C-alpha cells in the first residue's frame, strides 16, 4: 500500500491500459478519479473495482477535444477527493492512414487530444500538486520505431510528448514534482488484441516475441508514482518487450 493517502487522476481510464492503471493504483492504496468519453459502463466498472479495495473513486465524463474539459474535471476531482498527487495522461486517439488521406480535421483532432490535452491536464494538475507530485504520460513506442506505413500523424503527436515531459520536468523539479513518459509497445487490448490478424508479425518485431499486458504498463506507472522513483524525472521509458532495440 505504498500509495495510501494519495489521490490519482487517470485520463481515459475506462478501458485498456488506462483501466489497468487505475485499478492497479487503487490496489496500491490510492483514491482515483478516471475520465471517459463514451464508455460509461467501463468507467463504472473501474470505479466499482477501486471501491471494492476500500478506496474512494469517481468517474467523470470528459470531451478531450474541448480545451476546457480536462482542467475543469481536475478541479472537480480535487473538490470531491480533497487533493491531487498523481496525474496519468493516458487518453488518446489513434488513427492510421496514408498521409494523403489525412485532412486538417484529423490533424487538429489528434493534436488536440494527444498533445494539447496532456499539456492542459499537466498544467492544471501542477496547480493542485505539492512536493511529491507525479505526472506520468503514456506515449507510444512508435516514436522510436515506426515499422508500418500510415503512422506519421500518430507518431508525430506522441513524439511531442517527449518535449513536454522534458520541459515540464525542468519547470516543476524545484517544486519536487516529477514528470515522466512511459512508451508502451504492442499491448493486448481490445483495440490491438494479441490474437489479431497482425499479431504474429508484430510479435516478431519484439525481442521477447510477445505482446505485453496492460498490467505490465500499470506496474511501471505505479513505480513512477511511488516514493521509490523520487529521483526519476524527465525520463522516457520504453515498456515494449524490446520492440525498439
VENNORJO-V748007 format. One record per residue. N is the residue number from 1. RES is the residue in three letters. PHI is phi as a letter, one per 40 degrees, with the letter a starting at -180 (* if undefined). OMEGA is omega in whole degrees, 0 to 359 (* if undefined). BURIAL is # if it has 24 or more other C-alpha atoms within 12 Angstrom, else .. Layout:
n->N res->RES phi->PHI omega->OMEGA burial->BURIAL
n->N res->RES phi->PHI omega->OMEGA burial->BURIAL
This chain:
n->1 res->UNK phi->* omega->186 burial->.
n->2 res->UNK phi->c omega->178 burial->.
n->3 res->UNK phi->b omega->182 burial->#
n->4 res->UNK phi->c omega->182 burial->.
n->5 res->UNK phi->g omega->179 burial->#
n->6 res->UNK phi->c omega->174 burial->#
n->7 res->UNK phi->b omega->181 burial->#
n->8 res->UNK phi->b omega->178 burial->#
n->9 res->UNK phi->b omega->184 burial->#
n->10 res->UNK phi->b omega->178 burial->#
n->11 res->UNK phi->c omega->183 burial->#
n->12 res->UNK phi->g omega->188 burial->#
n->13 res->UNK phi->c omega->185 burial->#
n->14 res->UNK phi->c omega->185 burial->#
n->15 res->UNK phi->a omega->170 burial->#
n->16 res->UNK phi->f omega->183 burial->#
n->17 res->UNK phi->c omega->181 burial->#
n->18 res->UNK phi->c omega->178 burial->#
n->19 res->UNK phi->c omega->179 burial->#
n->20 res->UNK phi->c omega->178 burial->#
n->21 res->UNK phi->c omega->181 burial->#
n->22 res->UNK phi->c omega->180 burial->#
n->23 res->UNK phi->c omega->182 burial->#
n->24 res->UNK phi->c omega->177 burial->#
n->25 res->UNK phi->d omega->179 burial->#
n->26 res->UNK phi->c omega->179 burial->#
n->27 res->UNK phi->c omega->178 burial->#
n->28 res->UNK phi->c omega->173 burial->#
n->29 res->UNK phi->h omega->184 burial->#
n->30 res->UNK phi->c omega->164 burial->#
n->31 res->UNK phi->c omega->188 burial->#
n->32 res->UNK phi->b omega->166 burial->#
n->33 res->UNK phi->b omega->177 burial->#
n->34 res->UNK phi->b omega->174 burial->#
n->35 res->UNK phi->b omega->176 burial->#
n->36 res->UNK phi->a omega->177 burial->#
n->37 res->UNK phi->b omega->183 burial->#
n->38 res->UNK phi->b omega->190 burial->.
n->39 res->UNK phi->c omega->180 burial->.
n->40 res->UNK phi->c omega->180 burial->.
n->41 res->UNK phi->c omega->179 burial->.
n->42 res->UNK phi->c omega->179 burial->#
n->43 res->UNK phi->c omega->179 burial->#
n->44 res->UNK phi->c omega->178 burial->#
n->45 res->UNK phi->c omega->177 burial->#
n->46 res->UNK phi->c omega->178 burial->#
n->47 res->UNK phi->c omega->181 burial->#
n->48 res->UNK phi->c omega->179 burial->#
n->49 res->UNK phi->c omega->179 burial->#
n->50 res->UNK phi->c omega->181 burial->#
n->51 res->UNK phi->c omega->179 burial->#
n->52 res->UNK phi->c omega->177 burial->.
n->53 res->UNK phi->c omega->181 burial->.
n->54 res->UNK phi->g omega->181 burial->.
n->55 res->UNK phi->c omega->170 burial->#
n->56 res->UNK phi->c omega->182 burial->#
n->57 res->UNK phi->a omega->176 burial->#
n->58 res->UNK phi->b omega->175 burial->#
n->59 res->UNK phi->b omega->183 burial->#
n->60 res->UNK phi->b omega->176 burial->#
n->61 res->UNK phi->c omega->185 burial->#
n->62 res->UNK phi->b omega->171 burial->#
n->63 res->UNK phi->c omega->187 burial->#
n->64 res->UNK phi->c omega->177 burial->#
n->65 res->UNK phi->c omega->181 burial->#
n->66 res->UNK phi->c omega->188 burial->.
n->67 res->UNK phi->c omega->183 burial->#
n->68 res->UNK phi->c omega->192 burial->.
n->69 res->UNK phi->c omega->183 burial->#
n->70 res->UNK phi->c omega->176 burial->#
n->71 res->UNK phi->d omega->179 burial->#
n->72 res->UNK phi->c omega->182 burial->#
n->73 res->UNK phi->c omega->177 burial->#
n->74 res->UNK phi->c omega->176 burial->#
n->75 res->UNK phi->c omega->179 burial->#
n->76 res->UNK phi->c omega->180 burial->#
n->77 res->UNK phi->c omega->179 burial->#
n->78 res->UNK phi->c omega->179 burial->#
n->79 res->UNK phi->c omega->183 burial->.
n->80 res->UNK phi->c omega->188 burial->.
n->81 res->UNK phi->b omega->170 burial->#
n->82 res->UNK phi->g omega->183 burial->.
n->83 res->UNK phi->a omega->174 burial->#
n->84 res->UNK phi->a omega->181 burial->#
n->85 res->UNK phi->b omega->188 burial->#
n->86 res->UNK phi->b omega->171 burial->#
n->87 res->UNK phi->b omega->173 burial->#
n->88 res->UNK phi->b omega->177 burial->#
n->89 res->UNK phi->c omega->183 burial->#
n->90 res->UNK phi->b omega->184 burial->#
n->91 res->UNK phi->d omega->181 burial->#
n->92 res->UNK phi->a omega->171 burial->#
n->93 res->UNK phi->b omega->187 burial->#
n->94 res->UNK phi->b omega->179 burial->#
n->95 res->UNK phi->a omega->181 burial->#
n->96 res->UNK phi->b omega->179 burial->.
n->97 res->UNK phi->a omega->172 burial->.
n->98 res->UNK phi->d omega->184 burial->.
n->99 res->UNK phi->d omega->181 burial->.
n->100 res->UNK phi->c omega->184 burial->.
n->101 res->UNK phi->c omega->179 burial->.
n->102 res->UNK phi->c omega->174 burial->.
n->103 res->UNK phi->b omega->181 burial->.
n->104 res->UNK phi->c omega->181 burial->.
n->105 res->UNK phi->c omega->179 burial->.
n->106 res->UNK phi->c omega->178 burial->#
n->107 res->UNK phi->c omega->182 burial->#
n->108 res->UNK phi->c omega->181 burial->.
n->109 res->UNK phi->c omega->183 burial->#
n->110 res->UNK phi->c omega->179 burial->#
n->111 res->UNK phi->c omega->179 burial->#
n->112 res->UNK phi->c omega->184 burial->#
n->113 res->UNK phi->c omega->188 burial->#
n->114 res->UNK phi->c omega->183 burial->#
n->115 res->UNK phi->b omega->184 burial->#
n->116 res->UNK phi->c omega->181 burial->#
n->117 res->UNK phi->c omega->175 burial->#
n->118 res->UNK phi->d omega->178 burial->#
n->119 res->UNK phi->c omega->183 burial->#
n->120 res->UNK phi->c omega->178 burial->#
n->121 res->UNK phi->c omega->179 burial->#
n->122 res->UNK phi->c omega->178 burial->#
n->123 res->UNK phi->d omega->181 burial->#
n->124 res->UNK phi->c omega->180 burial->#
n->125 res->UNK phi->c omega->181 burial->#
n->126 res->UNK phi->c omega->178 burial->#
n->127 res->UNK phi->c omega->183 burial->#
n->128 res->UNK phi->b omega->188 burial->#
n->129 res->UNK phi->c omega->169 burial->#
n->130 res->UNK phi->b omega->177 burial->.
n->131 res->UNK phi->d omega->184 burial->.
n->132 res->UNK phi->g omega->178 burial->#
n->133 res->UNK phi->c omega->182 burial->#
n->134 res->UNK phi->b omega->171 burial->#
n->135 res->UNK phi->b omega->183 burial->#
n->136 res->UNK phi->b omega->182 burial->#
n->137 res->UNK phi->b omega->178 burial->#
n->138 res->UNK phi->c omega->180 burial->#
n->139 res->UNK phi->b omega->181 burial->#
n->140 res->UNK phi->a omega->175 burial->#
n->141 res->UNK phi->c omega->180 burial->#
n->142 res->UNK phi->c omega->178 burial->#
n->143 res->UNK phi->c omega->182 burial->#
n->144 res->UNK phi->b omega->182 burial->#
n->145 res->UNK phi->a omega->180 burial->#
n->146 res->UNK phi->b omega->191 burial->#
n->147 res->UNK phi->c omega->180 burial->.
n->148 res->UNK phi->b omega->174 burial->.
n->149 res->UNK phi->c omega->175 burial->.
n->150 res->UNK phi->g omega->185 burial->.
n->151 res->UNK phi->b omega->188 burial->#
n->152 res->UNK phi->d omega->183 burial->#
n->153 res->UNK phi->c omega->179 burial->#
n->154 res->UNK phi->c omega->180 burial->#
n->155 res->UNK phi->c omega->178 burial->#
n->156 res->UNK phi->c omega->182 burial->#
n->157 res->UNK phi->c omega->180 burial->#
n->158 res->UNK phi->c omega->177 burial->#
n->159 res->UNK phi->c omega->178 burial->#
n->160 res->UNK phi->d omega->182 burial->#
n->161 res->UNK phi->c omega->175 burial->#
n->162 res->UNK phi->c omega->178 burial->#
n->163 res->UNK phi->c omega->178 burial->#
n->164 res->UNK phi->c omega->182 burial->#
n->165 res->UNK phi->c omega->182 burial->#
n->166 res->UNK phi->c omega->179 burial->#
n->167 res->UNK phi->c omega->180 burial->.
n->168 res->UNK phi->c omega->179 burial->#
n->169 res->UNK phi->c omega->175 burial->#
n->170 res->UNK phi->c omega->182 burial->.
n->171 res->UNK phi->c omega->190 burial->.
n->172 res->UNK phi->b omega->183 burial->#
n->173 res->UNK phi->d omega->181 burial->#
n->174 res->UNK phi->c omega->176 burial->.
n->175 res->UNK phi->c omega->180 burial->.
n->176 res->UNK phi->g omega->178 burial->#
n->177 res->UNK phi->b omega->178 burial->#
n->178 res->UNK phi->c omega->182 burial->#
n->179 res->UNK phi->b omega->183 burial->#
n->180 res->UNK phi->a omega->182 burial->#
n->181 res->UNK phi->b omega->177 burial->#
n->182 res->UNK phi->b omega->181 burial->#
n->183 res->UNK phi->b omega->177 burial->#
n->184 res->UNK phi->c omega->168 burial->#
n->185 res->UNK phi->c omega->177 burial->#
n->186 res->UNK phi->c omega->184 burial->#
n->187 res->UNK phi->b omega->183 burial->#
n->188 res->UNK phi->c omega->177 burial->#
n->189 res->UNK phi->b omega->180 burial->#
n->190 res->UNK phi->c omega->178 burial->.
n->191 res->UNK phi->c omega->183 burial->.
n->192 res->UNK phi->a omega->188 burial->.
n->193 res->UNK phi->c omega->181 burial->.
n->194 res->UNK phi->c omega->176 burial->#
n->195 res->UNK phi->b omega->180 burial->.
n->196 res->UNK phi->c omega->185 burial->.
n->197 res->UNK phi->c omega->180 burial->.
n->198 res->UNK phi->b omega->189 burial->.
n->199 res->UNK phi->c omega->182 burial->.
n->200 res->UNK phi->c omega->179 burial->.
n->201 res->UNK phi->c omega->181 burial->.
n->202 res->UNK phi->c omega->177 burial->#
n->203 res->UNK phi->d omega->183 burial->#
n->204 res->UNK phi->c omega->179 burial->.
n->205 res->UNK phi->c omega->181 burial->#
n->206 res->UNK phi->c omega->177 burial->#
n->207 res->UNK phi->c omega->182 burial->.
n->208 res->UNK phi->c omega->175 burial->.
n->209 res->UNK phi->g omega->181 burial->.
n->210 res->UNK phi->a omega->169 burial->#
n->211 res->UNK phi->c omega->170 burial->#
n->212 res->UNK phi->c omega->177 burial->#
n->213 res->UNK phi->b omega->178 burial->#
n->214 res->UNK phi->d omega->181 burial->#
n->215 res->UNK phi->c omega->180 burial->#
n->216 res->UNK phi->c omega->172 burial->#
n->217 res->UNK phi->c omega->181 burial->#
n->218 res->UNK phi->c omega->179 burial->#
n->219 res->UNK phi->c omega->178 burial->#
n->220 res->UNK phi->c omega->179 burial->#
n->221 res->UNK phi->c omega->179 burial->#
n->222 res->UNK phi->c omega->176 burial->#
n->223 res->UNK phi->c omega->180 burial->#
n->224 res->UNK phi->c omega->179 burial->#
n->225 res->UNK phi->c omega->186 burial->#
n->226 res->UNK phi->c omega->178 burial->#
n->227 res->UNK phi->c omega->178 burial->#
n->228 res->UNK phi->c omega->182 burial->.
n->229 res->UNK phi->b omega->186 burial->#
n->230 res->UNK phi->c omega->179 burial->.
n->231 res->UNK phi->b omega->178 burial->.
n->232 res->UNK phi->b omega->176 burial->#
n->233 res->UNK phi->a omega->183 burial->#
n->234 res->UNK phi->g omega->185 burial->#
n->235 res->UNK phi->c omega->174 burial->#
n->236 res->UNK phi->b omega->190 burial->#
n->237 res->UNK phi->b omega->178 burial->#
n->238 res->UNK phi->c omega->173 burial->#
n->239 res->UNK phi->b omega->194 burial->#
n->240 res->UNK phi->b omega->179 burial->#
n->241 res->UNK phi->g omega->181 burial->#
n->242 res->UNK phi->g omega->180 burial->#
n->243 res->UNK phi->c omega->187 burial->#
n->244 res->UNK phi->c omega->181 burial->#
n->245 res->UNK phi->c omega->* burial->.
